[in-house]
Amino acid sequence: MPKRAHLIAGILAPLCLVIFFLSTVLTELFGSNAAVAQLKALIVTPGLWIMIPAIAAAGGSGMFLGQSRSGRLVDAKKKRMPFIAANGLLVLVPCAIVLNRWAAAGTFDTSFYVVQTIELIAGATNFVLMGLNMRDGLRIAGRLRVAPRAPGKAG
């Protein structure tokens, strides 16, 4: 059961980030202020209510599954998870809530776009870190092989 929970949460959390990121960029580029406000509201509810438990479940189930394992890949995953969690709780969640409030009030000023930029950078960072964890998890499980290096190539 922990493996299945880890798999589902490990797919759902980065999927939420990608959906939030892409929908934000596309709505900002092509949508109206009303569309931006609606999107910000949807990101907060139900978005955060899906993403936060998914990140927590992925981290918790990963720690449980990693208890009996050791090695470079496991250590790398364990080092990334606190940063993913802190970035999510201390940057992404507050940014989402503030942006939702400002968008609902029609406040699309410089502060809005500064916070929006911070949120996008933090979201992209978390997505990259989660992707690295997924890659290492697949390698640990034997589902992803490391490509052999070409002769004469340093790396």
C-alpha positions in Angstrom: 0.0 0.0 0.0 2.8 2.6 0.7 4.2 2.0 -2.7 0.9 2.7 -4.4 0.3 5.8 -2.2 3.8 7.0 -3.1 3.2 6.4 -6.8 -0.1 8.2 -6.8 1.1 11.2 -4.7 4.4 11.3 -6.6 2.5 11.8 -9.8 -0.3 14.0 -8.5 2.0 16.6 -6.8 4.1 17.6 -9.8 1.0 17.3 -12.0 -0.7 20.0 -9.9 2.4 22.2 -10.2 2.5 21.9 -14.0 -1.2 22.6 -14.3 -0.9 25.6 -12.0 2.2 26.9 -13.8 0.9 26.5 -17.4 -2.6 27.7 -16.6 -1.1 30.8 -14.9 1.2 31.6 -17.8 -1.5 31.1 -20.4 -4.2 33.0 -18.5 -1.8 35.9 -17.9 -0.8 36.0 -21.6 -4.2 35.5 -23.2 -6.9 35.9 -20.5 -8.8 38.8 -19.0 -8.3 40.1 -15.5 -11.6 38.2 -14.6 -10.1 35.0 -16.0 -6.9 35.5 -13.9 -9.0 36.1 -10.8 -11.0 33.0 -11.4 -7.9 30.9 -12.0 -6.3 32.3 -8.8 -9.4 31.3 -6.9 -9.3 27.7 -8.4 -5.6 27.3 -7.5 -6.4 28.1 -3.8 -9.6 26.0 -3.7 -9.5 23.2 -4.7 -5.9 23.3 -6.0 -4.0 23.7 -2.7 -6.4 21.2 -1.1 -5.1 18.6 -3.6 -1.5 19.7 -3.9 -0.5 20.0 -0.3 -1.8 16.6 0.8 -0.2 15.1 -2.3 3.2 16.6 -1.5 2.9 15.5 2.2 1.8 12.0 1.1 4.7 11.7 -1.4 7.2 12.8 1.2 5.8 10.7 4.1 5.4 7.5 2.0 8.9 8.1 0.5 10.4 8.4 4.0 8.6 5.2 5.0 9.8 3.4 1.9 13.3 4.7 2.3 13.8 3.6 5.9 15.2 0.3 4.8 17.2 1.6 1.9 20.5 3.5 1.7 22.7 4.8 -1.0 23.5 7.9 -3.0 20.1 8.1 -4.7 18.1 7.6 -1.5 20.2 10.3 0.3 19.7 12.7 -2.6 15.9 12.2 -2.5 15.9 12.7 1.3 17.9 15.9 1.0 15.5 17.4 -1.6 12.2 16.7 0.3 12.6 19.3 3.1 13.4 22.0 0.5 10.3 20.9 -1.6 8.1 21.0 1.5 9.5 24.3 2.8 9.3 25.9 -0.7 5.7 24.8 -1.0 4.5 25.8 2.5 6.6 29.0 2.9 6.5 30.4 -0.7 3.9 28.7 -2.9 1.0 28.6 -0.5 1.4 32.2 0.8 1.9 33.5 -2.8 -1.2 31.7 -4.0 -3.3 33.1 -1.2 -2.1 36.7 -1.6 -2.4 36.6 -5.4 -6.0 35.2 -5.0 -6.9 38.0 -2.7 -5.4 40.7 -4.9 -6.9 39.3 -8.1 -10.3 39.1 -6.5 -10.0 42.8 -5.5 -8.8 43.7 -9.0 -5.3 44.7 -7.8 -3.1 43.9 -10.8 -0.2 46.2 -10.0 3.5 45.8 -9.8 3.3 44.0 -6.5 1.0 41.5 -8.0 3.4 40.7 -10.8 6.4 40.6 -8.5 4.7 38.0 -6.3 3.5 36.2 -9.4 7.0 36.0 -10.7 8.2 34.6 -7.3 5.4 32.0 -7.4 6.3 30.9 -10.9 10.0 30.6 -10.0 9.3 28.7 -6.8 6.8 26.4 -8.7 9.3 25.7 -11.4 12.0 25.0 -8.8 9.7 22.5 -7.0 8.8 20.8 -10.3 12.5 20.3 -11.2 13.2 18.9 -7.7 10.2 16.6 -7.8 11.3 15.5 -11.3 14.8 14.7 -10.0 13.2 12.7 -7.1 11.0 10.8 -9.6 14.0 10.0 -11.8 16.0 8.8 -8.8 13.0 6.8 -7.5 12.6 5.0 -10.9 16.4 4.3 -10.8 16.1 2.9 -7.3 13.1 0.7 -8.4 15.1 -0.5 -11.4 12.6 0.9 -13.8 15.0 3.5 -15.3 18.5 2.5 -16.3 21.4 5.0 -16.5 22.5 5.4 -20.1 26.0 4.2 -20.6 28.5 7.0 -21.4 30.0 7.2 -24.8 33.7 6.4 -24.9 36.0 9.4 -24.5 33.2 11.6 -23.0 33.8 13.1 -19.6 30.8 14.0 -17.5 
